[in-house]
Each structure stands twice: as C-alpha cells, then as structure tokens.
Amino acid sequence: MEPDMAQQHIILGRDRLDAEAQRDIWLSENSDFKVLRLHPPKPEPRTLLMLIGGRNVPRVSIEVEYEQSTEQGLG
C-alpha cells in the first residue's frame, strides 16, 4: 500500500463569509478526505479583474491541506 500524500486545495470566495461557506460545502462533499490543516481566510492580491469585475469576483481564499484515503478503491 502506498503512503498517503498531502495535497492542497484552494477555495475562493467573494468575502470571508462566502469563502467559509464554500469551504464547508467542499468539506461536506469530500468527507472521505483526512484534513491536515485549514488555513485562515486571506485576501487575494488586487487585480484588474477585481477593479472592473464588481462584487462577484473572488477576493478571499482559504487553503486546505488534506490526504486522500488510499483505501477508497477497496471494498
């Protein structure tokens, strides 16, 4: 059996609350993953898209570090 490898997933949101809601959805859809670390929400760097894109452009990100179980295919 191969050792589990840590992976990262970036979750984007319009603001902190939206990013946290998207994180909760992602975690519920991937409940078989072992979460190693949840980073706090952090602002994304300003871009031209943010300036012209209005309020629907992601401005906050949350990084999730996780391991995917190698036993998913067994059973």
C-alpha positions in Angstrom: 0.0 0.0 0.0 1.4 3.4 -0.9 1.7 6.1 1.7 -0.8 8.9 1.7 0.4 12.1 0.0 -0.6 15.5 1.3 -2.5 17.6 -1.3 -3.7 21.2 -1.3 -7.0 22.7 -2.4 -7.7 26.5 -2.7 -11.2 27.7 -2.0 -12.2 31.1 -3.3 -14.9 33.4 -2.1 -16.2 37.0 -2.5 -15.5 37.7 1.2 -14.6 35.8 4.3 -18.1 34.5 5.0 -18.5 33.3 1.4 -15.1 31.6 1.4 -16.0 29.9 4.7 -19.4 28.7 3.3 -17.6 27.4 0.1 -15.1 25.6 2.4 -17.9 23.9 4.3 -19.6 22.8 1.1 -16.3 21.4 -0.2 -15.6 19.6 3.1 -19.0 18.0 3.1 -18.7 16.8 -0.5 -15.2 15.3 0.3 -15.9 13.8 3.7 -13.6 10.9 3.0 -10.5 13.2 2.9 -8.4 13.5 6.0 -7.9 17.2 6.6 -4.5 18.0 7.9 -4.7 21.8 8.1 -7.2 24.6 7.4 -5.5 27.9 6.8 -7.4 31.1 7.8 -9.0 33.2 5.1 -6.6 35.6 3.4 -7.1 38.3 0.9 -6.2 37.7 -2.7 -3.8 40.2 -4.4 -5.6 43.0 -6.1 -6.0 42.5 -9.9 -7.6 44.4 -12.7 -10.4 41.9 -12.7 -11.2 42.9 -9.1 -11.4 46.5 -10.1 -13.8 46.0 -13.1 -15.5 42.8 -12.0 -17.7 44.1 -9.3 -18.6 42.2 -6.2 -18.8 38.7 -7.7 -15.0 38.4 -8.2 -13.2 36.2 -5.6 -11.3 38.4 -3.1 -10.6 35.9 -0.4 -9.0 32.4 -0.4 -8.7 29.5 2.1 -6.1 26.8 1.7 -7.0 23.3 2.7 -4.3 20.6 3.2 -5.6 17.1 3.1 -4.8 13.4 2.4 -6.9 11.3 0.2 -7.5 7.8 1.6 -5.8 5.0 -0.4 -8.5 2.6 0.7 -11.3 4.1 -1.4 -11.0 1.6 -4.1 -11.1 -1.4 -1.7 -14.3 -2.9 -0.6 
